[in-house]
């Protein structure tokens, strides 16, 4: 296999420096270098008062500042978590339980990640009511629909910044104005957008915001929750007074250091990343249209620069994916690849079932190249020929 490259549609080449996708990303080599001393040498508990512990505390404080600077926050508004799911759970349950005396209603959208949908369903078993707002044909939430769903008992609105399947970017700033006017907390799951596009908590107007490190070249098992100063949130994990009393448990110092370094690098490389990755995404789209009839799923312009979700007309995407060599594509959100049914996100967008079953998500990364795009297109063309799909050129279906 020497010299061959494995891709995830997402694109996963065998070379570990060229790995990336929406489900996860490789740890950047520079991040590994930054983490290594806190794995091999400085293993002290950052809550300890001796010099060994202080070394860890200084590293955690530096990382907190780096994460805060990436999103335009203050360091004391950042608490470290185990990742996006914990941050989402903490935001929803933390606000719900803190404000249960004021109201018991939450508003979210039908295209949220399960790390939002399932905590909402859990809260429904505890006496809370949840309104799930629909989306248009592009997977976009209408801010007016959010406002219409708000009632006197609403205590929280949660809408993701960018969808993990289609890349569609939601009108977060517009929704936040509605929430602020009504005196309601607003949370956004930005796991897919932080590190890929500019995210500023003040420009977006959010009160809480979720970050997942492994989505932008930090390690798995570390993330953060932004909590605007003054926002009432109950701790999700109870214990000692770590993370300003909001998240008990000794900090994962090495992971936190990695998250901080990845945040710093993302801020520095943002403009170059967006320019390069958008070019590759659009090149891939044009080449795919040259070999098959494809339908773009998601907003044509308001979407992540690295994400391309298309449906191949007349093709079951699982059959296509199973025959590709060195190319691993997602036929839906990666969390659900073992379940063969139309994506709930695409279904919510009213995409016909036969097209939804032909959907493939491509998500390129920082280390991908034009040669790799060409390889993927050639592989898809080969498999289509093998399974008897006629070549169809022309416009999108």
ABEGO torsion letter per residue (X at the ends): XBGBBBBBAAEBBABAAABBBAABBBBBAAAAAAAAAAAAABABBAABABAAAAAAAAAAAAAAAAAAAAAGBBAAABBBBAEAAAAAAAAAAAAAAAAAAAEABBBBBAABBAAAAAAAAAAAAAGBBBBBBBBBAAGBBBAAAAAAABBAABABBBBBABBAAAGBBBBAAAAAAAAAAAGBBBBBBAAAABGABBBBAAAAGBABBBBBAAAAGBBBGBBBBBBBBGBBBBBABBEBABGGGABBEBBBAAAAAAAAAAAAAAAAAAAAAAAAAAAAAAAAAAAAAAABBBBBBEBAABBBAABBBBBBBGBBAAAAAAABBGBBBBAEBAAAAABBBBBAAAAAAGBBAAAAAABBBBBBBAABBAAAAAAAAAAAAAAAAAAGBBBBBEBBX
